[in-house]
Amino acid sequence: MGIIVVDATVLIAAFLKDGHTREALLDSPGHVFVAPAQVAEEIGAIVPKLIRRSGLDLDTALALLGELLSKVS
């Protein structure tokens, strides 16, 4: 099992693009992702901007963001 430290930029990248970063966060059994305590606050402060940039509808965007944040301790 590996412990991987992520910051807000990693989570933002995973939210904005359906690529390797998102795949790694959502489907990496055996890895534990940890982040500084303020990551949720940093992302929370820019959620409207992220949703606009993502092009996702509100419900889909919030569900994805919640799923990504749930993968990080």
Backbone as ProteinMPNN parsed JSONL, in Angstrom:
{"seq_chain_A": "MGIIVVDATVLIAAFLKDGHTREALLDSPGHVFVAPAQVAEEIGAIVPKLIRRSGLDLDTALALLGELLSKVS", "coords_chain_A": {"N_chain_A": [[0.851, -1.175, 0.0], [0.539, 2.201, -0.814], [1.171, 5.529, 0.28], [0.054, 8.556, -0.806], [0.574, 11.926, -1.179], [-1.512, 14.599, -1.891], [-2.334, 17.784, -3.308], [-4.36, 20.785, -3.573], [-4.165, 21.478, -6.291], [-3.867, 19.062, -7.638], [-6.319, 17.79, -7.148], [-8.015, 19.628, -8.391], [-7.161, 19.428, -11.047], [-7.936, 16.776, -11.545], [-10.662, 17.083, -11.358], [-11.281, 18.85, -13.464], [-10.46, 17.566, -15.826], [-11.014, 14.559, -17.486], [-8.894, 12.399, -17.109], [-5.677, 10.808, -16.639], [-5.041, 11.593, -14.005], [-7.534, 11.847, -12.688], [-8.45, 9.227, -13.012], [-6.509, 7.838, -11.526], [-6.993, 8.797, -8.92], [-9.632, 7.956, -8.475], [-9.642, 5.231, -8.911], [-7.616, 3.481, -7.601], [-6.808, 1.008, -6.029], [-5.286, 0.017, -3.0], [-3.784, 2.233, -2.579], [-3.421, 5.105, -0.561], [-4.684, 8.279, -0.352], [-3.686, 11.38, 0.81], [-4.18, 14.685, 2.093], [-3.421, 18.132, 2.833], [-5.148, 19.735, 5.534], [-6.456, 22.115, 4.767], [-7.224, 21.84, 2.124], [-9.883, 21.234, 1.271], [-11.145, 23.633, 1.929], [-9.762, 25.419, 0.251], [-10.541, 24.503, -2.285], [-13.302, 24.716, -2.023], [-13.635, 27.472, -2.008], [-13.478, 28.157, -4.646], [-15.373, 26.81, -6.102], [-17.676, 27.643, -7.769], [-16.317, 28.799, -9.985], [-14.815, 26.604, -10.869], [-16.846, 24.846, -11.656], [-17.985, 26.262, -13.786], [-15.775, 26.273, -15.564], [-15.515, 23.544, -16.01], [-17.671, 22.752, -17.521], [-19.628, 21.018, -16.84], [-22.92, 20.025, -15.723], [-24.567, 21.318, -12.796], [-25.364, 19.349, -10.832], [-23.943, 17.033, -11.641], [-21.327, 17.996, -11.515], [-21.048, 18.61, -8.762], [-21.401, 16.067, -7.685], [-19.181, 14.694, -8.75], [-17.08, 16.199, -7.65], [-17.53, 15.719, -4.931], [-17.067, 12.955, -4.892], [-14.334, 12.858, -5.59], [-13.187, 14.277, -3.424], [-13.887, 12.537, -1.395], [-12.089, 10.511, -1.641], [-9.797, 11.302, -0.506], [-7.907, 11.598, 2.408]], "CA_chain_A": [[0.0, 0.0, 0.0], [1.298, 3.438, -0.864], [0.544, 6.772, 0.719], [0.351, 9.604, -1.775], [0.119, 13.243, -0.73], [-2.019, 15.427, -2.985], [-2.744, 19.131, -2.901], [-5.547, 21.276, -4.279], [-3.974, 21.483, -7.747], [-4.098, 17.701, -8.127], [-7.761, 17.572, -7.137], [-8.605, 20.488, -9.414], [-6.847, 18.801, -12.341], [-8.786, 15.596, -11.676], [-12.037, 17.547, -11.559], [-11.449, 19.526, -14.754], [-10.153, 16.74, -16.992], [-11.189, 13.123, -17.319], [-7.639, 11.833, -17.584], [-4.924, 9.92, -15.749], [-5.115, 12.031, -12.607], [-8.851, 11.452, -12.165], [-8.466, 7.768, -12.951], [-5.666, 7.408, -10.4], [-7.669, 9.105, -7.651], [-10.886, 7.233, -8.314], [-9.509, 3.779, -9.062], [-6.273, 3.041, -7.227], [-6.833, 0.207, -4.81], [-3.966, -0.175, -2.418], [-3.152, 3.522, -2.31], [-4.14, 6.02, 0.321], [-4.394, 9.66, -0.721], [-3.824, 12.314, 1.923], [-4.038, 16.089, 1.698], [-3.465, 19.079, 3.951], [-6.505, 20.015, 6.011], [-7.084, 23.268, 4.116], [-7.537, 21.581, 0.714], [-11.326, 21.372, 1.046], [-11.454, 25.069, 1.97], [-9.215, 26.028, -0.967], [-11.397, 24.137, -3.41], [-14.625, 25.285, -1.76], [-13.628, 28.899, -2.329], [-13.523, 28.394, -6.099], [-16.294, 25.853, -6.722], [-18.413, 28.179, -8.928], [-15.396, 28.948, -11.115], [-14.484, 25.268, -11.359], [-18.013, 24.303, -12.35], [-18.062, 26.945, -15.089], [-14.669, 25.788, -16.409], [-15.657, 22.123, -16.322], [-18.729, 22.546, -18.509], [-20.58, 20.04, -16.32], [-24.078, 20.602, -15.048], [-24.328, 21.492, -11.365], [-25.478, 18.095, -10.09], [-22.829, 16.167, -12.028], [-20.1, 18.598, -11.001], [-21.0, 18.438, -7.311], [-21.212, 14.639, -7.41], [-17.787, 14.375, -9.053], [-16.246, 16.847, -6.64], [-17.711, 14.954, -3.703], [-16.389, 11.668, -5.035], [-12.895, 13.092, -5.528], [-12.821, 14.64, -2.049], [-14.057, 11.373, -0.518], [-10.945, 9.619, -1.825], [-8.637, 11.917, 0.139], [-8.019, 11.697, 3.868]], "C_chain_A": [[0.894, 1.233, 0.0], [0.495, 4.614, -0.37], [1.005, 7.866, -0.219], [-0.255, 10.911, -1.275], [-0.314, 14.05, -1.959], [-2.366, 16.806, -2.431], [-3.929, 19.564, -3.747], [-5.365, 21.229, -5.791], [-4.214, 20.107, -8.354], [-5.599, 17.423, -8.192], [-8.47, 18.412, -8.195], [-8.365, 19.902, -10.798], [-7.737, 17.588, -12.581], [-10.236, 15.981, -11.929], [-12.238, 18.08, -12.98], [-11.243, 18.626, -15.969], [-10.3, 15.265, -16.649], [-9.964, 12.424, -17.902], [-6.993, 10.94, -16.541], [-5.044, 10.309, -14.275], [-6.437, 11.614, -11.985], [-8.92, 9.935, -12.006], [-7.67, 7.25, -11.747], [-6.36, 7.648, -9.067], [-8.892, 8.224, -7.425], [-10.726, 5.716, -8.325], [-8.079, 3.326, -8.815], [-6.32, 2.255, -5.93], [-5.409, 0.013, -4.291], [-3.217, 1.106, -2.152], [-4.054, 4.347, -1.39], [-3.705, 7.432, -0.059], [-4.649, 10.55, 0.492], [-3.57, 13.729, 1.423], [-4.022, 16.958, 2.952], [-4.916, 19.428, 4.292], [-7.206, 21.13, 5.241], [-7.484, 23.03, 2.656], [-9.018, 21.768, 0.431], [-11.737, 22.842, 1.045], [-10.972, 25.762, 0.697], [-10.118, 25.744, -2.161], [-12.786, 24.743, -3.239], [-14.725, 26.745, -2.147], [-13.765, 29.173, -3.825], [-14.469, 27.442, -6.829], [-17.073, 26.461, -7.893], [-17.521, 28.319, -10.181], [-15.05, 27.581, -11.714], [-15.634, 24.663, -12.151], [-18.161, 24.953, -13.724], [-17.005, 26.404, -16.041], [-14.848, 24.344, -16.838], [-16.671, 21.873, -17.428], [-19.758, 21.515, -18.063], [-21.792, 20.741, -15.729], [-23.832, 20.545, -13.543], [-24.34, 20.168, -10.602], [-24.311, 17.156, -10.378], [-21.527, 16.685, -11.441], [-19.971, 18.39, -9.492], [-20.789, 16.972, -6.928], [-19.761, 14.235, -7.647], [-16.857, 14.969, -8.003], [-16.336, 16.105, -5.303], [-16.997, 13.612, -3.75], [-14.876, 11.823, -4.934], [-12.452, 13.402, -4.097], [-12.956, 13.457, -1.093], [-12.881, 10.402, -0.603], [-9.701, 10.112, -1.089], [-8.885, 12.025, 1.643], [-7.421, 12.999, 4.343]], "O_chain_A": [[1.884, 1.295, 0.729], [-0.716, 4.687, -0.577], [2.203, 8.078, -0.403], [-1.45, 10.985, -0.986], [0.427, 14.164, -2.936], [-2.652, 16.965, -1.245], [-4.44, 18.785, -4.551], [-6.329, 20.963, -6.51], [-4.715, 20.004, -9.474], [-6.09, 16.88, -9.181], [-9.422, 17.948, -8.823], [-9.273, 19.882, -11.629], [-8.237, 17.39, -13.689], [-10.954, 15.276, -12.638], [-13.25, 17.791, -13.618], [-11.797, 18.897, -17.035], [-9.771, 14.791, -15.644], [-9.988, 11.926, -19.028], [-7.667, 10.385, -15.672], [-5.138, 9.443, -13.405], [-6.461, 11.083, -10.874], [-9.391, 9.429, -10.988], [-8.108, 6.34, -11.044], [-6.318, 6.794, -8.181], [-9.152, 7.796, -6.3], [-11.58, 4.997, -7.806], [-7.411, 2.841, -9.728], [-5.931, 2.75, -4.872], [-4.462, -0.135, -5.064], [-2.134, 1.085, -1.568], [-5.282, 4.274, -1.454], [-2.514, 7.741, -0.085], [-5.706, 10.474, 1.119], [-2.838, 13.94, 0.456], [-4.542, 16.57, 3.998], [-5.79, 19.412, 3.426], [-8.426, 21.093, 5.079], [-8.029, 23.929, 2.016], [-9.375, 22.404, -0.561], [-12.582, 23.25, 0.249], [-11.683, 26.591, 0.13], [-10.42, 26.64, -2.95], [-13.378, 25.228, -4.203], [-15.785, 27.208, -2.568], [-14.122, 30.28, -4.229], [-14.372, 27.288, -8.047], [-17.127, 25.83, -8.949], [-17.941, 27.991, -11.291], [-15.002, 27.431, -12.935], [-15.422, 24.041, -13.192], [-18.432, 24.27, -14.711], [-17.304, 26.107, -17.198], [-14.388, 23.954, -17.911], [-16.554, 20.907, -18.182], [-20.663, 21.175, -18.824], [-21.714, 21.889, -15.292], [-22.973, 19.793, -13.081], [-23.432, 19.894, -9.817], [-23.756, 16.552, -9.461], [-20.718, 15.911, -10.929], [-18.899, 18.033, -9.004], [-20.086, 16.671, -5.964], [-19.175, 13.515, -6.838], [-15.944, 14.295, -7.527], [-15.325, 15.895, -4.632], [-16.395, 13.185, -2.765], [-14.208, 11.024, -4.278], [-11.459, 12.854, -3.617], [-12.234, 13.373, -0.1], [-12.707, 9.561, 0.279], [-8.679, 9.426, -1.051], [-9.939, 12.486, 2.083], [-7.416, 13.275, 5.543]]}, "name": "protein", "num_of_chains": 1, "seq": "MGIIVVDATVLIAAFLKDGHTREALLDSPGHVFVAPAQVAEEIGAIVPKLIRRSGLDLDTALALLGELLSKVS"}
